[in-house]
Amino acid sequence: MPDTFTIQSPTTPERLTTLFSDLSGRLLGTSDQQDTAASEATAAVAAQKDYTIQTGSISSLSTNGFSSGAPGAEPEQVPLCVSIPAPPAMLQTQSKYRADDRSKSSIDDEALETRDRTVQPIRNSIRLLTNIAYAGSNSSLVAQARAECVLHNVDRWATAMALTDMRTVDAYLSRDRWVAEIALAVRSASKRVELSSERKALYSTWFSTLARDTMDAYSFRLGPKSKTNNHRYWAGLSVAAVGFLLDNADFKTWGKTSFEIGACQVDDRGFLPAELSRGEKALDYHVYALRPLAAIIKLASDSGEPLQSKCLDRFKRLTAMTREALQDPTEFERIAGQRQSTISSETSYSAALKLDALPLL
């Protein structure tokens, strides 16, 4: 069970520091309350594969009048910070798909079960981190406390050099989305809590190691399909997110190039040929590929560096085709030559990567 603790940060405003100081005696004297907060936050994580949790369950203490919400509103609660288990440094997973299925659309149930035993705890940790990062609040104190909680956990993950030793192709391909989610969550938190010089140095070491290893993998280790299909787009988002977080020009450029690789493949009808070959999952993989491409556009725009691409019109065709296919898949299925399976749920993505948060032009 994760520990809970109050947030101690030299960058926290004096009012928040005083508030936490006043509450520390109550926290230390109410271990049952702490255990309940932690168990509620983690029980939901373990209960479902889509790892949707209620971040509000980590909140247990009132702001005692410090809320900045509307007059007469109930005071919000200052969250306890859950100590989220760090992802492992080393990962050695294998694909969940049947080895004899060239389309990579048929899942091997035994392989999936084996993989999930290793991967699901990592998903759980990242989902809990991102749910805290994007939880809304009318209280500046609560928002800042949640941001500090995100950074406190990432401090530990960075110190442990989590996810830096990938031993298989599947491990590399799985890591890209996770790194993107973590970097985007840190970027969000850093808007509420200024990063200290020590934190910046720690994050630079860890995130740069992850980004460079990803770039090397796509240059030297991974196969030709991964270098041009949705794998590269997610890798591009992860490296771009690190680049904008660290203000690293090389990483930003690599991420933008990844967008070009994807968008410039879109054909005149709005299809991605590499994803069209995915059998009954072709539409699902079009949505999956579209997501990081749209996120790169949003990330660049939000950072004041709007993407300049010769293939933006092709990206627009992709978004238009995908939107239409989600409403009525008949024409998509005619071209794909196969009925399409159910599209993956939006609940498996953080708020920053849900389709309704992205610029589907």
C-alpha positions as CSV (number, residue, x, y, z in Angstrom):
1,M,0.0,0.0,0.0
2,P,1.4,3.4,-0.9
3,D,2.3,5.8,1.9
4,T,0.7,9.2,2.3
5,F,2.5,12.3,3.4
6,T,2.1,16.0,3.5
7,I,3.9,18.1,0.9
8,Q,7.1,19.8,2.0
9,S,8.5,22.0,-0.7
10,P,10.7,25.1,-0.6
11,T,8.8,26.5,-3.6
12,T,5.4,26.3,-1.8
13,P,3.9,29.7,-0.9
14,E,4.1,30.7,2.7
15,R,0.3,30.4,3.2
16,L,0.3,26.8,2.0
17,T,3.4,25.9,4.0
18,T,1.7,27.3,7.1
19,L,-1.5,25.4,6.4
20,F,0.4,22.1,6.1
21,S,2.4,22.9,9.2
22,D,-0.9,23.5,11.2
23,L,-2.3,20.2,9.9
24,S,0.8,18.1,10.5
25,G,-0.1,17.2,14.0
26,R,-3.5,16.0,12.9
27,L,-2.0,13.9,10.1
28,L,0.5,12.3,12.4
29,G,-2.2,11.5,14.8
30,T,-4.6,10.0,12.3
31,S,-2.9,7.0,10.7
32,D,-6.3,5.4,10.0
33,Q,-7.2,8.4,7.9
34,Q,-4.0,8.2,6.0
35,D,-4.4,4.5,5.3
36,T,-7.9,5.0,4.1
37,A,-6.9,7.8,1.7
38,A,-4.1,5.6,0.3
39,S,-6.2,2.4,0.0
40,E,-9.1,4.2,-1.7
41,A,-6.8,5.8,-4.2
42,T,-5.0,2.5,-5.1
43,A,-7.9,0.1,-4.8
44,A,-9.6,1.6,-7.8
45,V,-6.4,1.4,-9.7
46,A,-6.1,-2.3,-9.2
47,A,-9.7,-3.0,-9.8
48,Q,-9.9,-2.3,-13.6
49,K,-7.6,-2.6,-16.5
50,D,-8.5,0.8,-17.8
51,Y,-7.1,2.1,-14.5
52,T,-9.7,4.9,-14.1
53,I,-9.6,6.3,-10.6
54,Q,-11.2,9.1,-8.7
55,T,-8.5,11.5,-7.7
56,G,-10.8,13.1,-5.2
57,S,-10.4,10.1,-3.0
58,I,-6.9,11.2,-2.1
59,S,-8.3,14.4,-0.6
60,S,-9.1,14.3,3.1
61,L,-8.4,17.6,4.8
62,S,-10.3,21.0,4.5
63,T,-8.5,24.1,3.4
64,N,-10.2,25.8,6.4
65,G,-11.3,28.9,4.5
66,F,-8.4,29.2,2.1
67,S,-10.4,28.1,-0.9
68,S,-10.6,30.6,-3.8
69,G,-13.9,29.2,-5.1
70,A,-17.2,31.0,-5.3
71,P,-18.6,32.7,-2.1
72,G,-20.7,30.3,-0.1
73,A,-19.2,27.2,-1.7
74,E,-18.1,24.3,0.3
75,P,-14.3,24.6,1.2
76,E,-12.2,22.3,-0.9
77,Q,-9.9,19.8,0.6
78,V,-6.1,19.9,0.7
79,P,-5.0,16.6,-0.8
80,L,-2.8,14.1,1.0
81,C,-0.1,13.1,-1.4
82,V,0.0,9.4,-2.3
83,S,3.4,7.8,-2.7
84,I,3.0,6.2,-6.2
85,P,5.1,3.1,-6.9
86,A,7.9,3.9,-9.4
87,P,7.9,2.0,-12.7
88,P,10.8,-0.4,-12.8
89,A,14.2,0.6,-14.3
90,M,14.3,-2.6,-16.4
91,L,11.6,-4.0,-18.6
92,Q,11.6,-7.2,-20.7
93,T,8.1,-7.7,-22.1
94,Q,6.9,-9.6,-25.1
95,S,4.2,-8.8,-27.7
96,K,0.6,-9.6,-26.9
97,Y,-0.2,-10.5,-30.5
98,R,0.0,-13.9,-32.1
99,A,3.3,-14.5,-33.7
100,D,1.6,-16.0,-36.8
101,D,-0.6,-13.0,-37.5
102,R,1.2,-10.6,-39.8
103,S,-1.5,-7.9,-39.4
104,K,-0.9,-7.8,-35.6
105,S,-4.6,-7.7,-34.9
106,S,-5.1,-11.1,-33.2
107,I,-4.3,-11.2,-29.5
108,D,-2.7,-14.2,-27.9
109,D,-4.6,-14.5,-24.6
110,E,-1.8,-16.3,-22.8
111,A,0.8,-13.7,-24.0
112,L,-1.5,-10.9,-23.0
113,E,-2.0,-12.3,-19.5
114,T,1.7,-12.7,-19.0
115,R,2.4,-9.2,-20.3
116,D,-0.3,-7.6,-18.2
117,R,1.2,-9.0,-15.0
118,T,4.2,-6.8,-15.7
119,V,2.7,-3.8,-17.5
120,Q,-0.5,-3.2,-15.6
121,P,1.3,-1.9,-12.4
122,I,3.2,0.6,-14.6
123,R,-0.1,1.7,-16.2
124,N,-1.6,2.1,-12.7
125,S,1.2,4.3,-11.5
126,I,1.1,6.5,-14.5
127,R,-2.7,6.8,-14.5
128,L,-2.7,7.8,-10.8
129,L,0.0,10.4,-11.5
130,T,-1.8,11.9,-14.4
131,N,-5.2,11.9,-12.6
132,I,-3.6,14.0,-9.9
133,A,-1.9,16.2,-12.4
134,Y,-5.1,17.1,-14.3
135,A,-7.6,17.1,-11.5
136,G,-9.6,20.4,-11.5
137,S,-9.9,22.7,-8.6
138,N,-11.3,26.1,-7.7
139,S,-8.7,26.4,-5.0
140,S,-5.2,27.6,-5.9
141,L,-3.9,25.9,-2.8
142,V,-5.4,22.5,-3.8
143,A,-4.1,22.9,-7.4
144,Q,-0.6,23.7,-6.2
145,A,-0.6,20.9,-3.7
146,R,-1.6,18.4,-6.4
147,A,1.1,19.8,-8.7
148,E,3.7,19.4,-5.9
149,C,2.5,15.9,-5.3
150,V,3.1,15.0,-9.0
151,L,6.6,16.5,-8.9
152,H,7.4,14.8,-5.6
153,N,6.6,11.4,-7.1
154,V,8.5,12.1,-10.3
155,D,11.5,13.1,-8.2
156,R,11.6,9.6,-6.9
157,W,11.0,8.0,-10.3
158,A,13.8,10.1,-11.8
159,T,16.2,9.3,-8.9
160,A,15.5,5.6,-9.5
161,M,16.1,6.1,-13.3
162,A,12.8,4.3,-14.0
163,L,12.2,2.8,-17.5
164,T,15.8,3.4,-18.6
165,D,16.7,-0.2,-19.3
166,M,14.5,-1.7,-22.0
167,R,15.5,-5.3,-22.9
168,T,13.1,-6.1,-25.7
169,V,11.4,-4.5,-28.7
170,D,8.0,-4.6,-27.0
171,A,9.5,-2.9,-24.0
172,Y,10.7,0.0,-26.1
173,L,7.4,0.3,-28.0
174,S,5.4,0.3,-24.7
175,R,7.6,2.9,-23.1
176,D,6.9,5.7,-25.6
177,R,3.4,6.4,-24.5
178,W,4.3,6.2,-20.8
179,V,7.1,8.7,-21.1
180,A,4.9,11.1,-23.1
181,E,2.2,10.9,-20.3
182,I,4.8,11.5,-17.6
183,A,6.5,14.4,-19.3
184,L,3.2,16.1,-20.1
185,A,2.1,15.7,-16.5
186,V,5.3,17.3,-15.3
187,R,4.9,20.1,-17.8
188,S,1.4,20.7,-16.4
189,A,2.5,20.6,-12.8
190,S,5.4,23.0,-13.5
191,K,2.9,25.7,-14.5
192,R,1.8,25.7,-10.8
193,V,5.0,25.0,-9.0
194,E,8.3,26.5,-10.2
195,L,10.9,23.9,-10.7
196,S,14.0,24.4,-8.5
197,S,17.5,24.2,-10.0
198,E,17.9,20.8,-8.3
199,R,14.7,19.5,-9.8
200,K,15.6,20.8,-13.2
201,A,19.0,19.0,-13.0
202,L,17.4,15.8,-11.9
203,Y,14.7,15.9,-14.6
204,S,17.3,16.8,-17.3
205,T,19.4,13.7,-16.5
206,W,16.5,11.3,-16.4
207,F,14.3,12.6,-19.2
208,S,17.3,13.2,-21.5
209,T,18.4,9.6,-20.9
210,L,14.9,8.4,-21.9
211,A,14.7,10.6,-25.0
212,R,18.2,9.8,-26.3
213,D,17.6,6.1,-25.8
214,T,14.3,6.4,-27.7
215,M,16.0,8.2,-30.6
216,D,18.8,5.6,-30.7
217,A,16.3,2.8,-30.6
218,Y,14.5,4.1,-33.7
219,S,17.8,4.7,-35.5
220,F,19.5,1.4,-34.7
221,R,17.4,-1.2,-32.9
222,L,13.8,-1.2,-34.1
223,G,12.5,-2.6,-37.5
224,P,11.4,-0.6,-40.5
225,K,7.7,-0.8,-39.7
226,S,8.1,0.8,-36.3
227,K,10.2,3.6,-37.8
228,T,7.2,4.7,-39.9
229,N,3.9,3.6,-38.2
230,N,2.1,4.6,-35.0
231,H,5.1,3.5,-33.0
232,R,7.2,6.4,-34.3
233,Y,4.4,8.9,-33.7
234,W,4.2,7.9,-30.1
235,A,7.9,8.0,-29.8
236,G,7.9,11.4,-31.4
237,L,5.4,12.7,-28.9
238,S,7.4,11.3,-26.0
239,V,10.6,13.0,-27.2
240,A,8.8,16.2,-28.1
241,A,7.2,16.4,-24.7
242,V,10.7,16.0,-23.1
243,G,12.1,18.5,-25.5
244,F,9.5,21.2,-24.6
245,L,9.9,20.4,-20.9
246,L,13.7,20.7,-21.0
247,D,13.7,23.3,-23.8
248,N,16.0,21.0,-25.8
249,A,16.1,21.9,-29.5
250,D,17.3,18.5,-30.7
251,F,14.4,16.6,-29.0
252,K,11.8,19.1,-30.2
253,T,13.1,18.7,-33.8
254,W,13.0,14.9,-33.6
255,G,9.4,15.1,-32.3
256,K,8.4,17.4,-35.1
257,T,10.1,15.2,-37.7
258,S,8.0,12.3,-36.3
259,F,4.9,14.3,-37.1
260,E,6.1,14.7,-40.7
261,I,6.8,11.0,-41.0
262,G,3.2,10.3,-40.0
263,A,1.2,13.1,-41.6
264,C,3.0,12.9,-45.0
265,Q,2.0,9.2,-45.3
266,V,-1.7,10.1,-45.3
267,D,-3.2,9.3,-48.7
268,D,-5.7,11.3,-50.7
269,R,-8.6,9.5,-49.0
270,G,-7.3,10.3,-45.5
271,F,-5.9,6.8,-44.7
272,L,-2.6,5.8,-43.2
273,P,-1.5,2.8,-45.3
274,A,0.5,1.2,-42.4
275,E,-2.6,1.2,-40.1
276,L,-5.0,0.2,-42.9
277,S,-3.3,-3.2,-42.9
278,R,-4.3,-3.9,-39.3
279,G,-7.3,-6.1,-40.2
280,E,-10.3,-5.7,-37.9
281,K,-8.3,-3.2,-35.8
282,A,-7.5,-0.8,-38.7
283,L,-9.9,1.9,-37.5
284,D,-8.8,1.5,-33.9
285,Y,-5.2,2.0,-35.0
286,H,-6.1,5.0,-37.1
287,V,-7.4,6.6,-33.9
288,Y,-4.4,5.4,-32.0
289,A,-2.0,6.9,-34.6
290,L,-4.0,10.1,-34.9
291,R,-3.7,10.8,-31.2
292,P,0.0,11.5,-30.8
293,L,0.1,13.4,-34.1
294,A,-2.6,15.8,-32.8
295,A,-0.9,16.0,-29.4
296,I,2.4,17.1,-31.1
297,I,0.5,19.9,-32.8
298,K,-1.1,21.0,-29.6
299,L,2.2,20.7,-27.6
300,A,4.1,22.9,-30.1
301,S,1.3,25.4,-30.3
302,D,0.8,25.7,-26.5
303,S,4.6,26.2,-26.2
304,G,4.6,29.2,-28.6
305,E,6.2,27.2,-31.5
306,P,3.3,26.4,-33.9
307,L,4.2,23.4,-36.1
308,Q,5.2,24.4,-39.6
309,S,4.5,21.3,-41.7
310,K,4.2,20.7,-45.4
311,C,1.7,18.0,-44.6
312,L,-0.8,19.7,-42.4
313,D,-3.5,19.3,-45.2
314,R,-2.9,15.6,-45.1
315,F,-3.3,15.6,-41.3
316,K,-6.6,17.4,-41.8
317,R,-7.7,14.7,-44.2
318,L,-6.8,12.0,-41.6
319,T,-8.8,13.7,-38.9
320,A,-11.8,14.2,-41.2
321,M,-11.8,10.6,-42.4
322,T,-11.4,9.3,-38.8
323,R,-14.1,11.4,-37.5
324,E,-16.5,10.2,-40.2
325,A,-15.5,6.6,-39.7
326,L,-16.2,6.8,-36.0
327,Q,-19.7,8.1,-36.7
328,D,-20.4,5.6,-39.5
329,P,-17.7,2.9,-40.2
330,T,-19.4,1.6,-43.4
331,E,-17.1,3.3,-45.9
332,F,-14.0,2.6,-43.8
333,E,-14.9,-1.1,-43.6
334,R,-15.5,-1.2,-47.4
335,I,-12.0,0.1,-48.1
336,A,-10.4,-1.9,-45.3
337,G,-12.2,-5.0,-46.6
338,Q,-13.2,-6.1,-43.1
339,R,-15.7,-5.3,-40.3
340,Q,-14.0,-3.3,-37.6
341,S,-13.9,-4.3,-33.9
342,T,-14.8,-2.0,-31.0
343,I,-12.7,1.1,-30.6
344,S,-10.6,1.3,-27.5
345,S,-12.1,3.3,-24.6
346,E,-11.0,6.9,-24.0
347,T,-10.8,6.1,-20.2
348,S,-7.4,4.6,-20.7
349,Y,-5.9,8.0,-21.6
350,S,-5.1,11.0,-19.4
351,A,-7.0,14.2,-19.8
352,A,-4.2,15.7,-21.9
353,L,-4.5,12.9,-24.5
354,K,-8.3,12.4,-24.8
355,L,-9.5,13.2,-28.3
356,D,-11.8,16.0,-27.1
357,A,-8.7,17.8,-25.7
358,L,-6.7,17.6,-29.0
359,P,-6.9,19.8,-32.2
360,L,-8.7,17.5,-34.6
361,L,-8.5,20.1,-37.5
